[in-house]
Amino acid sequence: MNSITCASKTYRSSNLQYFQLWWSKYSSTAAPSKETIKIPNRKHRGPTDILKALETTVSYDFTGPAYKFFDDPFLAPYNDRQARMYSLAKSAGQKAGTWVRDQHPELFTQVISDPPVMSYMPSPPINGDNANEEMLLQKIHDSKVSDAIKVYELMQEKKMDIRQETQLALLELLCFYNCEDDTPMENSAERYYGHTSRQGDPTINHWKNHPLVDSLFSSLKSLGSAPYCALICGLYMYGAKVEGDKLVEEAKEKKIKLDINAYNFIIKRTISIYDKVDVKWQLVQNILKEINAAGLKPNLGTLCYSIDAVSRMGMPQRYQILLQLVAEFKKAGVTPSIGVYGMIARGLVGRTRPDANLAVFLPSILESLKGKELVAEHPSDLLFFDWILKCCAVMEDLPSAINGLELFLHSRNRELLDGYRSTSFFNNFFHVLSKKADFPTLIKYYNLLVPHAHTPSPLFYQVLFDACDVHAEIKSFPTYWNHYMSSGSFNEETLLKMLEVAVNLTGLPDPEAIEMRKVVSESAVNLFLFKMEKEKDNVFVSIPLTHEMCDYLLHLFARGCQWRTIQTCLKFMHEKDFIPDEKAVSEILDSCYDHANPNMAVWVLKFCNKSFSGMESFGRKLELREVASKIMKADFLNDDLKKELQSEFEDSSSSSDSSTSDSESSDSDDFSDSEQDISVPRKPKPDVVKPDIKKIVEK
């Protein structure tokens, strides 16, 4: 009691001291402090800043489909092909709605959105009454090429005056889009899954020589540099090299000063020149000197096109030249984008073998970009991740591939890759993973990315199944089986490897393997019935059931007690003239004994004796008389089944021809009591033994 009183006094005294300190510091009667409270300035925040801040706390969810597939959970795709079909089908519905809006604008009389979204509202009809310069400028601003051409032609028919600035803007629009409408933003799936760029191959002429372009250019020549630069950029952008070269020579003869964008496309033109490497490099240097002499400041496009041109040249000192170019542009105030480093890495890979400097350059770039949120500043930036992982695949550099994947998954960096390129990105990653990764690393990244982020190729699944066999990965094998069957891309070698590994794993004397037999056998039944339905409906099957597949399936059916499917599979093999493996038949009989199903054992022996006795396929023969004799001696069958089985083999023996009568009589001696008995104990009667059929068959 005294100790409690002492402790309470100590507690009260300590609280009193704390209160006195607090009062002396914050009380108004205390001496004023020299420190002043500084109120921070108000930060301007937009209406969506809080949502953006909350978004940074949520990472990408790999455990389910992407958010755009959540309209109907029952239709959510689980492989790349299904995702592509789903997205394009949804885009087709949006295009149908757009067509209805454009063809029947009178049906859309209500404005629901506030403020109104003009791109979702029907456009006013274009005719001679409302065609004016204001409408033309609006169509140019909205990048509607065909509508802008129509408005301009109506204005020309009415002989309306159009300012030269408006005509120049129309010329730039036609040159940039090659006189055709761009893919609208509502058709984002087509843009996402389209593997060809809008510009196409720069070595092929895609230029559409529209007469309006020539008339606009002729009327605007008096403006000097602007129309020349616009047309030069358009010609070189779409591969019209001859016309572009003529226009450049004409501008030089007239001493017209070109802008930096025109020089950028002139540098890009050197990529498609078929000449010696020294000549092409000298041409790039001359263009850069012209830019310097003209007093123009280079931009990021100048650096990207210069790096792109030099990286394609097979010079031995290419790496040093590329680094020198980057250093010179940094001095000029041009900061390289990620696309520049991607093009350097792509150039160091080479066509035959990678440059030795790539082993140093690639890890250093990925290490410098680690943990950063990347922003696309140039079209080449959208190919950075694809190029980097291609380099990792060529070099089989696993640490760099993992760093590239982590950089890709960081923040919003995955938005820099479209659907077509992302498939190539993940294929290269899994290629490196299958070549160099240990089993835990392989399983770690597989479980992270499959099936929602990517669907691996059949070759990777072959490596995965082989690794499961080596490391006895029993627990996760049914999941990998289901992933492969739902991938939609099958390969005969991979399918055989999967069935072989399933037979090996389910045959292990492990409690997990024994529990897994039922699950794997059900998956095998689904696979077999799926193939049977395709053949029954006369549907073309790229990978039909082969002899070896049926043997593996029989093993799995026997371990899962799939009696009906065993009968169906044996009948199917009889139709295809496939002789079942003796080990598979013996395992079926073992399973019949273990699960007390003598009727099934007799049926299998009778069917195999009638259907496969005397047949030979690929050097195989099925001998069943010894097996039948051992089963009859094991007291496994009742008297009726013994008589039925004995009469079956006696009938088959008596129906044989005389040339094989001696061999058959020697085989019939197996039913005598003098034969050595190889057996194991039977479950209900421990003193009765069961024959070891596997040893008999192997003997």
Summary of the structure (lengths in Angstrom):
residues: 699
radius of gyration: 38.8
end to end distance: 90.2
largest distance: 128.6
contacts: 1971
relative contact order: 0.04
helix: 65%
strand: 1%
